[in-house]
Amino acid sequence: MRNDVQNYEENKNLILDVFRSGGIAAYPTDTIFGLGVDALNPDAIKSLYYLKQRPEKLPFSILFPHVDKILEIVDVSEKCRVFLTGVFPGPVTAVLPLKDPHCFSSGFLSDEYAGFRIPDHPFCRWLSHHYDHPVITTSANPSGMAPLLTLEEIKKVYQDRVHLYIDDPVDGFSRSNLPSTVFKISRDDKINILREGQIPGEKLLESFLNIS
């Protein structure tokens, strides 16, 4: 069954029930629209991989409510902590080493790293604070294809295979037509840009290197 929602506060129980039951949701972020499922539900994650036709060797990222919550579970330097505090919330995805490679048991991680997102968008903040499990976040397009930029485009592609479509109560669209910029920081403070996006990778590298 497909549900279309605009006011998420009025539909709180419906939204949370979709995630709890292993459903897939399409929702707005501070970049392009995303698809999400409960990050601790292996069956839901398999369904999302199948929906996107995404190779399982490519891990998904996770929505978090606040950078402090991320810093509790990652193994990074003080320099990296300062940097992350400066870039979150915002249109970036940080791929970081975990203190415990088994802290997530759903099989969507690779080589002891996980990708983290804290979108600067009211729905993502709302969801992170109201739902008691971490939530997968990934762009709302079939793997290897161009991003779908409006909810209407997403509905045409996925139809009832997505169980919940959440519109943006502000204007019906996401804030940018560019995805998040993805960077990876290793335990020894090496930073690499994995994907260019809304924030130029060069700007992020400069900011990181300028932290003493």
N, C-alpha and C positions, 0 to 999 in steps of 0.2 A: 504494500500500500504506500502511495506517495503522498507526502504532506508538503504544502507550501506555506511558509511562515514569513511574516515581516516583523511584527512586534515580538521579540524573543522573550521579554519579561512576562507578557501575557500568556505565552505558550511555553513557559519554563518546564512544566512536567512532561509535555510532549517531546520537547527537545532532549531532555535528559533520558527519557525512556527509550528514544531511538538509539542513543549511544549505549545505554545499559543492555539493550537487547541485541547488540552486535550490528546495528544498522549503519548505513553510510550516509553522511550528510555533506551537502555542498553549502559553503558559507563564505561571507566576505572577509577579506583581510586588508592590511594596509598596502598590499601590492595587488596581485591578481586573485580571483576566487580560488578557494581551496576545497579539497575533499578531505574528510576526516572520519576516523573510527576510534573506538576505545583502544589505546595502545597496549593494554594488557589482555586483550581478547584475541588469541591466535586465529580463531575462525574468521573474525571480522577483518583481520589484517590480510588473511589469504583472499578473502572476498575483494578487498581493495586492490590487491595485486592483480587479480583476475579481471576486475573491472577496467583497470588502466592498461592491461596487457603489459605490465611492467616486469622485467626480469627480477627474480627474487634476490639476486646478488646485489641489487641496488637498494640500499636501506632507505626507509622513510625518516623524516624529521618529526620532532615532537613539540607540541605547544606547551609552554610553561607560563605561569602567571607573573613571575618576578625573577630577576637575575639572581637574587639570593638563593632561590630554590635550585637553580642550576649549579651554583657554586658549591652547594652542599654535596653534590654527587660527582663532580669532575675533579681531575687531578691536574691542576694548572698552577702556574706561578702567580706571584702577587702582581707582576706586570700585566699578565693576562687578565687577572681579576679586575684591575683598574680599566683596562681596555673594554672588557665586556660590559662593565657598568656604564661606560660611555656610549656604547653603540645600541644597547637595549633600553627600552623597547624601540623597534625600528625595522626597516625592510632588509634585514640580514638574516642569514642562517649560519650559526656557528657550529662547526663540527669539532668536537672536543673529546679528549681521552677521559674515560670513566675511572673513578676510584675502584669500583667493583664491576667487572665486565658482565656480571650476572644480575645486576640490579634490575634489569628488565628481562622478563622471561619469555617474550613473545617471538623471538627469533628474527627481529627486524634490524638487528645491529650487526656491524661487521668490524673485525679487527679491533675490538675494545673501544671503539669510538661511537658517538651518537651525535646527530644533528639537532640543534635546538633553535626554536623560534619564539620570539615574544612580539607578535605584531602590535603595532600601535593602532589598534582598531577596537572600538567599544564592544563588538560581539566577542572577539577573541578574549578580551579581558573578562567579560561576563562569563564565558564558558569556563575559563581556567579557574575562576573563583567559585563556580557553582557545581562543577562536576568533579568528583573526588578521585578520578583516575587521570593520568596523562592521556592526551589525545594526539593521534597521528595527524600530521598536516602534510599535504602534497598538492601540487597544482592540479586544477580540475581539467585535465586534458588527457587523452590517450597517450601512452608513452611514445615519445619520439615525434609527436605532432605539436603544432603551434598552440600556445595557450588559448583557452576559451575565455573571452574577456567579459562576457555578460552572462547573467543567469539564464536568459532565454537560449543562448547558444548551448549552454551546459545541458539544459532540459532537452533540447533537440537531440543531443548525442546520447545521453544516458537514460532519459525517460524514467520509467518506473524502477530501473536498476539502482537508482539513488533514492533512498527512502525519505529524505528530508531536504528541501531546498529553502535556505534562509536568505531572504533578501536584506539589503542594506536599508535601514529605515531612513537614512539621510537622503540618498539619491538613487537607489536601485543599482548602483554600480560600485565596483571596487575603486580604490583611490589612484591606482596606477596601472598602466598597461605593461609594466615591466615586472619580472619576478624579483624575488629577493636575491641579493648578492650572497653567494656562499663562500665562506672561507674556512680553512682548517688550521688549527693551532696544535702543535705537538707538545709533548711533555717537556721538550727542551726548547720551547719558545720559537720554533720555526713556524712561520705563517705562510700559507699559500692560498691564492684565490682559485676556487674550484669552478665558479660560474659568475660571470658578470651579470649585474642586475641594476636595480634602481640606484644604488650608491656605487660610484666607480671604484673598482678594486684598488686602483692606485691610491685613492684617497684613504681607504682603510689601511693599506700598507704603511702609508706615511704616518697616519695617526698612531699605529702600533709601534713603529720604529722610534717615534719621538717621545715615547714614555720612558723615563729613566728608571 
